[in-house]
């Protein structure tokens, strides 16, 4: 219950940073994880980890040699996650997703196999959305997948502009119900 209260408190205090009023449901988690080839993925990136619902699920599913790079700009969530999760395969950044290229390059990484994003694009300025998505497209390998959830279809046109193949899924069993975008370069 304490984590849910922290989540709600962060939402009302940081609406431009936190896009959800509650942590994601197991139904949304499963749909977000479905397109990722965990058996072959060597590098996975998570954008907007929040309280770590997807982070923990990715860690459970990824192979022992996989690296997970987590970006979270909210200071409280960053501190909670980086203190709670002690796994050598996970690297946390308290930085904007706009810096994906730079941060991965500093860690000797040239490309990623999957990107899982919970970023609330509806509240971001156009320039920030474009910078983040351009960085994602440039770092994602040719067979990779970018998975994003949103609470509306507002990001659909932008994602179709950035990615070659975009498919849409939906789960009503989440608070609020969510659209899942599966994008490939």
C-alpha positions as CSV (number, residue, x, y, z in Angstrom):
1,X,0.0,0.0,0.0
2,X,2.9,2.4,0.8
3,X,4.2,2.1,-2.8
4,X,0.7,2.9,-4.2
5,X,0.5,6.0,-2.0
6,X,3.9,7.1,-3.1
7,X,2.9,6.7,-6.7
8,X,-0.3,8.7,-6.3
9,X,1.6,11.4,-4.4
10,X,4.2,11.7,-7.1
11,X,1.5,11.8,-9.8
12,X,-0.3,14.8,-8.2
13,X,3.0,16.6,-7.5
14,X,4.6,15.9,-10.9
15,X,2.0,15.6,-13.6
16,X,4.5,16.7,-16.3
17,X,6.7,13.8,-15.3
18,X,4.4,11.0,-14.1
19,X,1.7,10.0,-16.6
20,X,-0.1,7.4,-14.5
21,X,-2.2,7.6,-11.4
22,X,-1.6,4.0,-10.5
23,X,1.0,1.3,-11.2
24,X,0.4,-0.8,-14.3
25,X,-1.7,-4.0,-14.0
26,X,-0.3,-7.5,-14.6
27,X,-2.4,-7.5,-17.9
28,X,-0.6,-4.5,-19.2
29,X,2.8,-5.9,-18.0
30,X,2.2,-9.1,-19.9
31,X,1.2,-7.3,-23.1
32,X,4.2,-5.0,-22.9
33,X,6.6,-7.9,-22.4
34,X,5.1,-10.1,-25.2
35,X,6.9,-8.8,-28.2
36,X,10.4,-8.9,-26.6
37,X,12.6,-11.9,-27.4
38,X,14.1,-12.3,-24.0
39,X,16.0,-15.5,-24.9
40,X,18.1,-13.5,-27.4
41,X,18.1,-9.9,-26.1
42,X,21.5,-8.7,-25.0
43,X,20.5,-5.1,-24.3
44,X,17.1,-3.8,-23.1
45,X,16.3,-0.1,-22.3
46,X,13.5,1.0,-20.1
47,X,12.2,4.6,-20.3
48,X,10.2,6.0,-17.4
49,X,10.5,3.2,-14.9
50,X,8.3,4.8,-12.2
51,X,8.1,2.5,-9.3
52,X,9.6,-0.4,-11.2
53,X,6.7,-2.6,-12.2
54,X,8.1,-3.2,-15.7
55,X,11.7,-3.1,-14.4
56,X,11.1,-6.1,-12.1
57,X,9.3,-8.0,-14.8
58,X,12.1,-7.4,-17.3
59,X,14.7,-8.6,-14.8
60,X,12.7,-11.8,-14.1
61,X,12.5,-12.6,-17.8
62,X,15.9,-11.5,-19.2
63,X,18.8,-13.9,-19.6
64,X,21.7,-13.8,-17.3
65,X,24.0,-12.1,-19.8
66,X,21.5,-9.3,-20.8
67,X,22.0,-5.7,-19.6
68,X,19.1,-3.5,-18.7
69,X,19.5,0.3,-18.9
70,X,16.8,2.2,-16.9
71,X,16.1,5.9,-17.4
72,X,14.0,7.7,-14.7
73,X,13.9,11.5,-14.2
74,X,11.8,11.5,-11.1
75,X,14.3,11.7,-8.2
76,X,12.1,9.8,-5.7
77,X,11.4,6.9,-8.1
78,X,15.1,6.8,-9.2
79,X,16.3,6.6,-5.6
80,X,13.7,4.0,-4.6
81,X,14.6,1.8,-7.6
82,X,18.3,2.1,-7.5
83,X,18.4,1.3,-3.8
84,X,15.9,-1.5,-4.0
85,X,17.2,-3.3,-7.1
86,X,20.7,-4.7,-6.6
87,X,21.5,-6.6,-9.8
88,X,24.8,-6.2,-11.7
89,X,22.9,-6.5,-15.0
90,X,21.0,-3.3,-14.3
91,X,22.3,0.3,-14.8
92,X,20.1,3.2,-13.6
93,X,20.2,6.8,-15.0
94,X,18.6,9.8,-13.4
95,X,18.6,11.5,-16.8
96,X,16.3,12.2,-19.7
97,X,15.7,9.6,-22.3
98,X,17.0,12.2,-24.8
99,X,20.4,11.1,-23.6
100,X,20.1,7.4,-24.6
101,X,22.9,7.5,-27.2
102,X,25.3,9.3,-24.9
103,X,24.7,7.1,-21.9
104,X,24.8,3.8,-23.7
105,X,27.9,4.9,-25.6
106,X,29.6,5.7,-22.2
107,X,28.8,2.1,-21.3
108,X,30.2,0.6,-24.5
109,X,26.8,-0.1,-26.0
110,X,26.0,0.6,-29.7
111,X,22.5,-0.8,-30.1
112,X,19.6,-2.2,-28.1
113,X,17.3,-5.2,-28.8
114,X,14.3,-3.8,-27.1
115,X,13.0,-0.5,-25.6
116,X,10.2,-0.5,-23.1
117,X,8.6,2.9,-22.6
118,X,6.1,4.3,-20.1
119,X,6.9,7.9,-21.0
120,X,3.8,10.1,-20.9
121,X,4.2,11.7,-24.3
122,X,0.9,13.5,-24.0
123,X,2.5,16.0,-21.5
124,X,5.8,16.4,-23.4
125,X,6.6,19.3,-25.7
126,X,6.9,18.2,-29.4
127,X,10.7,18.8,-29.4
128,X,11.2,16.5,-26.5
129,X,9.0,13.7,-28.0
130,X,10.9,14.0,-31.2
131,X,14.3,14.0,-29.6
132,X,13.5,10.9,-27.5
133,X,12.0,8.9,-30.4
134,X,14.8,9.9,-32.7
135,X,17.3,8.6,-30.1
136,X,15.3,5.4,-29.7
137,X,15.2,4.8,-33.5
138,X,18.9,5.4,-33.8
139,X,19.9,3.0,-31.0
140,X,17.4,0.2,-31.8
141,X,18.8,-2.7,-33.9
142,X,17.1,-3.6,-37.1
143,X,15.3,-6.6,-35.6
144,X,14.5,-4.7,-32.4
145,X,11.2,-3.6,-30.9
146,X,10.1,-0.4,-29.2
147,X,7.1,-1.0,-26.9
148,X,5.1,1.9,-25.6
149,X,1.9,2.3,-23.7
150,X,-0.3,5.3,-23.6
151,X,-3.8,6.1,-22.4
152,X,-4.9,7.6,-25.7
153,X,-4.2,7.3,-29.4
154,X,-2.5,10.7,-29.6
155,X,0.9,9.2,-30.1
156,X,-0.1,6.9,-33.0
157,X,0.6,9.4,-35.8
158,X,4.0,10.3,-34.4
159,X,5.0,6.7,-33.8
160,X,3.9,5.8,-37.4
161,X,6.1,8.6,-38.6
162,X,9.2,7.4,-36.7
163,X,8.9,3.6,-37.1
164,X,8.3,1.5,-40.2
165,X,6.0,-1.0,-38.6
166,X,3.5,0.0,-35.8
167,X,0.9,-2.3,-34.4
168,X,-1.6,-1.4,-31.8
169,X,-3.0,-3.5,-28.9
170,X,-5.4,-2.5,-26.1
171,X,-6.0,-3.7,-22.5
172,X,-9.1,-2.5,-20.7
173,X,-7.9,-4.2,-17.5
174,X,-5.7,-1.4,-16.3
175,X,-6.3,1.8,-14.4
176,X,-6.9,3.6,-16.7
177,X,-7.2,1.3,-19.8
178,X,-4.2,1.4,-22.0
179,X,-3.1,1.2,-25.6
180,X,0.1,-0.7,-26.4
181,X,2.2,0.3,-29.4
182,X,4.6,-2.3,-30.8
183,X,7.0,-0.5,-33.1
184,X,9.8,-1.8,-35.3
185,X,12.4,0.1,-37.4
